[in-house]
Amino acid sequence: MATGLSVMCLLAVLPCGQGARLRAKVLAPTFADASLEKEMFELSQFLTKTTSNVSANASKAGSLAVKAEANPSGTTPKENPKCDQACTNGSKDRRAKCMVQCDKMQKLICDPKFSCHNGCANDNQNMPLDPKCEILCNEVHDRVCYPFVWEASNKSLSPHHDEKPPPSIEATPAPKIYTGSFMFCNLYPAGKSFDIVKLKDAKAKDGESMAKLGYKECQEITMDSLEAVGLKMDGKLSGVSKPIDKTPSVMLFGQFALGNHQVDFNRYFAKGDGPIVCNGMPVWESKDDGEKVQMYRDGKTLASLRYKECMPTGLQNGEVLKAEIKNKTIGEYKVTESPNVIVFGKAGESGAVAFEAWTKGPETGF
């Protein structure tokens, strides 16, 4: 990777539609296997070489090869959900840097006056045709430029709830005691993170902190049977799971129902040869039932998932996971870096879909 690039993120989005108007009928290799950060860096180098054609915008292209600015405006998931949709794999720091670079690239190539054909100097008859630059430019344009291909309506979408949810206490008989590790995911739409604590039993009021997870984040945790998972927000216990009876493949929590902001836990035990896929998109078919999302693996039917449902898969690196609602494609994710869990949910606070993939947790990423 080029030393000047400070971002690491992976593609998890659909073409944004408007990029199609920039297409040129030229033959060149595709970039479908390249990571987004590599594509943005390579494109910035192409456009820097054609400064005379891109005018003022091209002079800014080289900045993508320089270290990211510290928290510029427009780079948080809430402010720029399109970049949240594009920045998928890795640690929190890696994703944050990807957001910065995505925001910069949007300012460079998403202006309606910008043309990949002109930007790559393919309108200049005195210069050789550069199809690689143009196809790469169109590919990056599709990934980072608005609009979304699909967004859920506000009527059926749970908004972000940043206030502490009321407690939801569960209980169940305890099994034999043994230790196991599993992935734990936060599918509750809120701007704040939950502190995930290990409770000695379901009646305990506090315990050891195991992770701190925001929405669409997962982490591997280790627990004993009889212990329970507690959720704390702002230092107060806001949810307690049933005790662990046997080690699940993945455990998660989300919103109870549309309009009901209580915490609801789910756990799944089946395993596959690839990552577990979980639906964290709080869009509802009815008050109690999430909208059914049909999943495809390289175009072949995989399964249907409602909000807070997971399934094991045999997905391998290079394969494409596609999601549809009522025969409308809402998002795609190309599997890379062998994640343990892939979750999809709201891009920022919008009604569009973003995928995120995890192995160990937000601080370690991949």
C-alpha positions in Angstrom: 0.0 0.0 0.0 1.2 3.5 -0.7 2.9 5.0 2.4 1.0 8.3 2.1 -2.4 6.6 2.5 -3.7 6.6 6.1 -7.0 4.9 5.6 -8.1 1.3 5.5 -11.6 0.5 4.6 -13.4 -1.9 2.3 -16.2 -1.6 -0.2 -19.7 -2.6 1.0 -22.1 -0.6 -1.2 -24.1 -0.6 -4.4 -23.5 1.7 -7.3 -25.3 5.0 -6.5 -27.1 5.3 -9.8 -26.0 8.7 -10.9 -22.5 7.4 -11.7 -24.0 5.6 -14.8 -24.2 8.9 -16.7 -20.4 9.1 -16.6 -19.8 5.7 -18.2 -17.5 5.6 -21.2 -17.6 2.6 -23.6 -13.9 1.6 -23.2 -12.2 -1.6 -22.4 -10.1 -1.8 -19.3 -9.6 -4.2 -16.3 -12.2 -3.9 -13.5 -11.4 -2.9 -10.0 -14.0 -5.1 -8.2 -11.3 -6.8 -6.1 -9.6 -3.7 -5.0 -10.2 -2.1 -1.6 -11.9 1.3 -1.6 -8.9 3.0 0.0 -6.6 1.7 -2.7 -9.0 2.8 -5.4 -9.3 6.3 -3.9 -5.5 6.6 -3.7 -4.9 5.4 -7.3 -7.6 7.7 -8.6 -6.1 10.7 -6.8 -2.8 9.9 -8.6 -4.5 9.7 -12.0 -6.3 12.9 -11.5 -3.2 14.7 -10.2 -1.5 13.9 -13.5 -4.4 15.5 -15.5 -4.6 18.7 -13.5 -5.3 20.8 -16.6 -8.4 18.8 -17.4 -9.9 18.7 -13.9 -9.3 22.4 -13.2 -9.3 23.3 -9.5 -10.6 20.0 -8.4 -7.6 18.0 -9.6 -5.2 20.2 -7.7 -6.9 18.8 -4.5 -6.6 15.1 -5.6 -3.1 14.7 -4.2 -4.4 15.5 -0.7 -5.9 12.0 -0.6 -2.4 10.7 -0.4 -1.6 12.9 2.6 -2.5 12.0 6.2 -6.1 12.5 7.2 -7.2 15.7 8.8 -8.4 15.6 12.4 -12.2 15.2 12.5 -13.2 17.6 9.6 -16.9 18.4 9.4 -19.1 16.1 7.4 -17.3 12.8 8.2 -19.4 11.3 11.0 -21.9 8.6 10.2 -24.8 11.0 11.0 -23.4 13.8 8.9 -22.3 11.6 6.0 -24.2 8.3 5.9 -23.0 7.6 2.4 -19.4 7.3 3.6 -20.7 5.2 6.6 -22.2 2.9 3.9 -18.8 2.8 2.0 -16.5 2.3 5.0 -16.9 -1.3 6.1 -14.1 -3.4 7.5 -11.4 -2.8 10.1 -11.0 -1.1 13.5 -12.8 2.0 14.6 -9.7 4.1 13.8 -9.4 2.6 10.3 -13.1 3.3 9.6 -12.8 6.8 10.9 -9.9 7.5 8.6 -11.8 6.0 5.7 -14.7 8.4 6.5 -12.3 11.3 6.2 -10.9 10.1 2.9 -14.3 9.4 1.5 -15.5 12.9 2.4 -12.5 14.4 0.6 -13.2 12.2 -2.5 -16.8 13.3 -2.5 -15.8 16.9 -2.7 -13.5 16.1 -5.6 -15.6 14.0 -7.9 -19.3 14.2 -6.8 -19.8 17.8 -8.1 -22.4 17.6 -10.9 -20.0 19.6 -13.1 -17.3 17.0 -12.7 -16.9 14.3 -15.5 -14.7 11.2 -15.2 -14.3 11.3 -19.0 -12.9 14.9 -18.9 -11.1 14.4 -15.6 -9.1 11.5 -17.0 -8.3 13.7 -20.1 -10.2 11.3 -22.4 -11.8 14.3 -24.1 -8.3 15.6 -25.2 -7.6 14.3 -28.7 -3.9 15.2 -28.3 -3.5 12.7 -25.4 -3.7 8.9 -25.5 -7.0 7.4 -24.3 -6.8 6.3 -20.6 -9.6 3.8 -20.1 -8.2 2.5 -16.8 -8.5 6.0 -15.2 -12.0 6.5 -16.4 -13.3 3.1 -15.3 -11.6 3.5 -11.9 -13.1 7.0 -11.6 -16.6 5.7 -12.3 -16.2 2.9 -9.9 -15.1 5.2 -7.0 -17.9 7.7 -8.0 -20.5 4.9 -7.7 -19.2 4.0 -4.2 -19.0 7.4 -2.6 -21.4 9.7 -4.3 -25.1 10.3 -3.4 -27.9 9.5 -3.8 -28.6 6.2 -2.1 -30.1 3.4 -4.2 -32.6 2.6 -1.5 -33.9 4.1 1.8 -36.6 2.9 4.1 -39.5 5.3 4.7 -39.6 7.2 8.0 -42.9 5.6 8.8 -41.5 2.1 9.1 -38.0 3.0 10.3 -36.9 3.2 14.0 -35.1 6.5 14.6 -32.0 6.7 16.6 -32.9 6.7 20.3 -30.1 8.3 22.4 -31.9 8.2 25.7 -31.3 5.2 28.0 -33.7 2.3 27.2 -35.7 1.0 30.1 -34.5 -2.2 31.7 -35.5 -5.6 30.3 -34.9 -8.4 32.8 -34.9 -12.1 31.8 -34.3 -15.2 33.7 -33.9 -18.9 33.0 -32.6 -22.0 34.9 -28.8 -22.4 34.9 -27.0 -25.3 33.2 -23.6 -26.8 33.9 -20.8 -24.3 34.2 -18.2 -24.1 31.4 -16.4 -21.4 29.6 -16.7 -20.4 25.9 -16.1 -17.5 23.6 -18.6 -16.0 21.1 -19.3 -12.9 19.1 -21.6 -10.4 20.7 -23.3 -7.6 18.5 -25.1 -4.4 19.2 -28.0 -3.9 16.8 -29.8 -1.3 18.9 -30.0 2.0 16.9 -28.6 4.7 19.1 -25.9 7.3 18.9 -24.3 6.3 22.2 -22.4 3.1 22.9 -23.4 0.4 25.4 -20.9 -0.9 28.0 -21.1 -4.7 27.9 -20.6 -6.2 31.3 -20.2 -9.7 32.7 -22.7 -10.4 35.5 -22.3 -13.4 37.9 -26.0 -14.0 37.5 -29.2 -12.3 36.2 -29.8 -10.6 39.5 -26.4 -8.9 39.7 -26.3 -5.1 39.4 -22.8 -4.7 38.1 -19.8 -6.6 36.8 -16.7 -6.7 34.7 -16.7 -4.6 31.5 -16.0 -6.8 28.5 -16.6 -4.4 25.6 -18.0 -1.0 24.6 -20.1 -1.3 21.5 -21.9 1.2 19.3 -24.6 0.4 16.8 -23.6 -2.3 14.2 -20.5 -3.2 16.2 -19.5 -6.7 17.3 -16.8 -8.1 19.6 -15.7 -11.5 20.8 -16.4 -12.1 24.5 -15.7 -15.0 26.9 -18.2 -16.1 29.5 -19.1 -18.9 31.8 -22.4 -20.7 32.0 -24.7 -19.2 34.7 -23.3 -15.7 33.9 -25.5 -13.1 32.2 -24.7 -10.2 29.9 -25.6 -6.7 31.2 -25.9 -3.6 29.2 -25.0 -0.2 30.7 -25.4 3.2 29.2 -24.3 6.4 31.0 -23.3 4.2 34.0 -26.7 2.7 34.5 -27.8 -0.8 33.9 -30.4 -0.8 31.1 -30.7 -4.5 30.1 -29.8 -8.0 31.4 -29.9 -11.2 29.3 -30.9 -14.6 30.3 -28.0 -16.6 31.8 -25.7 -18.4 29.5 -26.5 -22.1 29.3 -24.2 -23.0 26.5 -21.9 -21.0 24.2 -23.7 -19.5 21.2 -22.2 -18.8 17.9 -23.4 -15.2 18.2 -25.5 -13.2 20.7 -27.0 -9.8 20.0 -29.4 -7.2 21.3 -31.7 -4.8 19.6 -34.9 -2.8 19.9 -37.9 -4.8 21.1 -40.4 -3.5 18.5 -41.5 -0.5 16.5 -42.2 2.2 19.1 -41.1 -0.1 21.9 -37.6 0.9 22.9 -36.9 -1.8 25.4 -33.8 -4.0 24.9 -34.3 -7.5 23.3 -31.7 -10.2 23.3 -31.3 -13.0 20.8 -28.7 -15.8 20.5 -27.9 -18.3 17.8 -26.0 -21.6 18.0 -25.7 -22.9 14.4 -22.3 -22.6 12.7 -21.1 -22.5 9.1 -17.8 -22.5 7.2 -18.1 -18.7 6.7 -19.2 -15.6 8.6 -22.5 -15.3 10.4 -24.8 -12.7 8.8 -27.1 -10.6 11.1 -29.9 -8.2 10.2 -29.6 -5.0 12.2 -31.8 -2.9 10.0 -34.8 -1.7 12.2 -37.3 -1.4 9.4 -40.6 -3.0 10.3 -43.3 -4.8 8.4 -45.6 -4.5 11.4 -45.3 -3.3 14.9 -43.7 -6.5 16.1 -42.2 -8.0 13.0 -39.2 -6.7 11.1 -39.4 -6.3 7.3 -38.2 -9.5 5.6 -34.8 -9.1 3.9 -34.0 -11.6 1.2 -30.2 -12.5 1.1 -28.3 -13.8 -1.9 -24.9 -15.3 -2.3 -23.3 -14.6 -5.7 -26.9 -14.3 -7.1 -28.1 -17.5 -5.5 -30.8 -17.5 -2.8 -29.3 -17.8 0.7 -32.1 -17.0 3.2 -34.5 -14.4 4.5 -33.8 -12.4 7.7 -35.9 -10.1 9.8 -34.5 -7.5 12.2 -32.4 -9.1 14.9 -32.2 -12.4 13.0 -28.9 -14.1 12.1 -27.8 -17.1 10.1 -24.5 -19.0 9.6 -23.1 -19.0 6.0 -20.4 -20.6 3.9 -19.5 -17.3 2.4 -15.9 -17.1 1.3 -13.6 -14.2 0.4 -14.5 -12.7 -3.0 -18.2 -13.7 -2.9 -20.9 -11.1 -2.9 -23.7 -10.9 -0.3 -26.7 -9.0 -1.6 -29.8 -7.9 0.3 -33.3 -7.2 -1.2 -36.6 -6.0 0.3 -39.7 -6.7 -1.8 -37.5 -7.5 -4.9 -35.6 -4.2 -4.5 -31.9 -4.4 -4.0 -30.9 -2.4 -0.9 -27.2 -3.2 -0.5 -24.3 -5.4 -1.4 -21.1 -6.5 0.4 -18.1 -8.3 -1.1 -16.6 -10.6 1.5 -12.9 -9.9 2.3 -10.5 -10.6 5.1 -12.5 -13.6 6.4 -14.8 -11.9 9.0 -16.5 -13.8 11.7 -19.7 -11.8 11.6 -21.2 -9.5 9.0 -24.0 -7.1 10.2 -26.0 -4.7 8.2 -28.1 -1.8 9.5 -28.8 1.9 9.1 -26.1 4.0 7.3 -25.6 6.7 9.8 -29.1 7.7 10.9 -30.5 7.4 7.3 -32.9 4.8 5.9 -30.1 3.4 3.7 -28.2 0.2 4.4 -24.5 -0.1 5.5 -22.6 -3.4 6.1 -19.9 -3.9 8.7 -17.7 -6.9 9.2 -15.9 -8.0 12.3 -13.4 -10.6 13.6 -12.4 -9.7 17.1 -13.9 -6.2 17.9 -13.9 -2.5 17.2 -10.6 -1.7 18.8 -8.7 -4.5 17.0 -10.8 -4.7 13.8 -8.9 -7.0 11.5 
